[in-house]
Amino acid sequence: MPGYEAIGWYGVGAPKSTPTEIIDKLNNEINAVLANPTSKARLIGLGADPMSMTSSDFGKFMFDETEKWGKVIREANIKPD
């Protein structure tokens, strides 16, 4: 489909009811690991492209991915088996 790029990605999520202070702490710690040169090099060596994000940025990323692929599914009339 023109204009689309399929990528695999991983992220860490938590239940919607998780307190903001816990989300912020998890986000800060995960981003610290991704910023660590040794950890970053290891992930890159495994073929990953580490991306540090705020929890809001990650939420928007997931929303955008869902919208993008939802459009593909609707336009291609894809149905579950």
C-alpha positions in Angstrom: 0.0 0.0 0.0 1.6 3.3 -1.0 2.7 5.5 1.8 2.9 2.7 4.4 5.9 1.2 6.1 5.5 -1.9 8.3 7.7 -2.0 11.3 7.8 -4.1 14.4 7.9 -2.4 17.7 7.8 -3.1 21.4 6.7 -1.0 24.3 5.9 -1.3 28.0 2.3 -0.7 29.0 0.4 -0.6 32.3 -3.3 -0.8 33.3 -5.2 2.4 32.7 -5.8 2.7 36.4 -2.1 2.8 37.2 -1.3 6.0 39.2 0.5 8.7 37.3 3.5 8.7 39.7 4.1 5.0 39.0 3.8 5.6 35.2 6.3 8.5 35.4 8.8 6.4 37.5 8.6 3.5 35.0 9.0 5.9 32.1 12.0 7.6 33.6 13.7 4.3 34.5 13.0 2.7 31.1 14.3 5.9 29.3 17.4 5.8 31.6 18.1 2.2 30.4 17.7 3.2 26.8 20.1 6.1 27.3 22.8 3.9 28.8 25.4 3.4 26.1 25.9 -0.3 26.9 22.2 -1.1 26.9 21.6 1.0 23.7 24.5 -0.7 21.9 23.1 -4.1 22.9 19.6 -3.3 21.6 21.0 -1.9 18.4 23.1 -5.1 18.0 19.9 -7.1 18.3 18.4 -5.1 15.5 16.3 -2.7 17.6 16.1 1.0 17.2 15.7 2.3 20.8 13.3 5.3 21.0 12.9 7.2 24.3 9.4 8.7 24.7 7.2 10.3 27.3 4.2 8.2 28.2 2.1 10.7 26.3 4.2 10.4 23.2 4.0 6.6 23.4 0.2 6.8 23.8 0.0 9.0 20.6 2.4 6.6 18.8 0.1 3.6 19.7 -3.0 5.6 18.7 -1.5 6.6 15.3 -0.4 3.0 14.6 -3.9 1.8 15.4 -5.5 4.4 13.1 -3.0 3.7 10.3 -3.5 -0.1 10.3 -7.2 0.2 11.0 -7.5 2.1 7.7 -5.6 -0.6 5.8 -7.9 -3.3 7.3 -11.0 -1.3 6.4 -9.9 -0.5 2.8 -8.7 -4.1 2.2 -11.9 -5.4 3.7 -9.9 -7.8 5.9 -12.0 -10.0 8.2 -10.8 -12.3 11.0 -11.0 -16.0 10.3 
